[in-house]
Amino acid sequence: MRVFYDLTQKELAVKLGISKSHLSEIESANKTPTINVLKGYSEIFEVPMSSIMFLAENVDSDVDIDKTTEFVDTKILAMLKFIKLRNLSCNNHISSEA
């Protein structure tokens, strides 16, 4: 999600209130994010925590990684497109009220 929103690790780390190195370890799967970090992701990217947990669950399962990656990639892209359209719709609605 960070890359989709064109954020650097440093920018996202600041928003999450963690160090860049800690975020790097989370992204490389060397550390598990805390509930507070997941809540931060949810708030920053406007994605329900349940969706984040669902994606994490599917990535961590013992299934074929290529199939999992393909499945998760399509779900993430669909979710991000939905968020983008929702944000555009909200922005257009606000603009028309002004």
N, C-alpha and C positions, 0 to 999 in steps of 0.2 A: 504494500500500500504506500509505503514511503516513497518509493521510486515513481509510482504512478502519479503522486502529487508533487513530484519534482522537489522533494525535500532532501537535504543532505542528512547524514547521520547526526551531525552536530545540531542542526536545526530541530530535528525531531527529538533528540535527547534533551535539549533545552525545554521543549514543550512538555515532555514527559517528566522532567525533573530528575533525570538520571544522567550519568556520565556517558560520553560518546563511546568509551571503551565498553561500558556495560551494555549499551545498545548493540554494539558490534558483536558481543558475545551472544546476545539473544538471537540476533539475526543469523549467526553461524551455528545456532543450536548447541552452543557450549553452556548456556545458562537458560534456565526456565524463567519466563517473565512472571512477576508477582501479579496478584489480582489487581493491585493498584496500577501497574503498568498496563495491563489489559484494559482496565477501565479508562485509562488515558487514551489508548488507541481508539477505543469505542467513542469517546467524546471528540477527539481531534478529527477522526475520519468519519464521524457520524454513522457508525456501523454498530448494530446491536452486538453486545458481548456474546450472545448465543451464536451468532454467525461466526465470530472469531473462534470460539471454542469448537464449533462444528468443523471448521477448516483445520484447526490444529489436531483434532481427533483423527481426521482422515489422513493427515500427513504422517502422524505417528503410528498408524496401524501397520501390521506386518503383511502388507500386500505388495504386489508388484509396483515399484516406485514409479516406473514410467506411466502406468495406468493411473496411479494416484495423482501424479503431477498433472497429467492431461485433464483429469476430472477436476482437480482443484483449480487449475488455471482457468478453465471455462467458467467455473463458479465465481471465481474472483473477478474475472473480466465482466461477467454479467452483473455482479454486485456493484462494481465500480461504475459501469455504464448507468445503472439505475440511480446511483447517488448523484452522478453528474447531471442526469436529466432532471432529477428532483431539485437539485440546487439551481439549475437554469430556470426551471419552472417557478421556483420561489423568488428568484431574483427578478424575473419578468413580472410576476404578480406585484412585487414591491414597487418596481419601476412604474407600473401602470397606475398605482395608487397615488404616486407623488405628483 
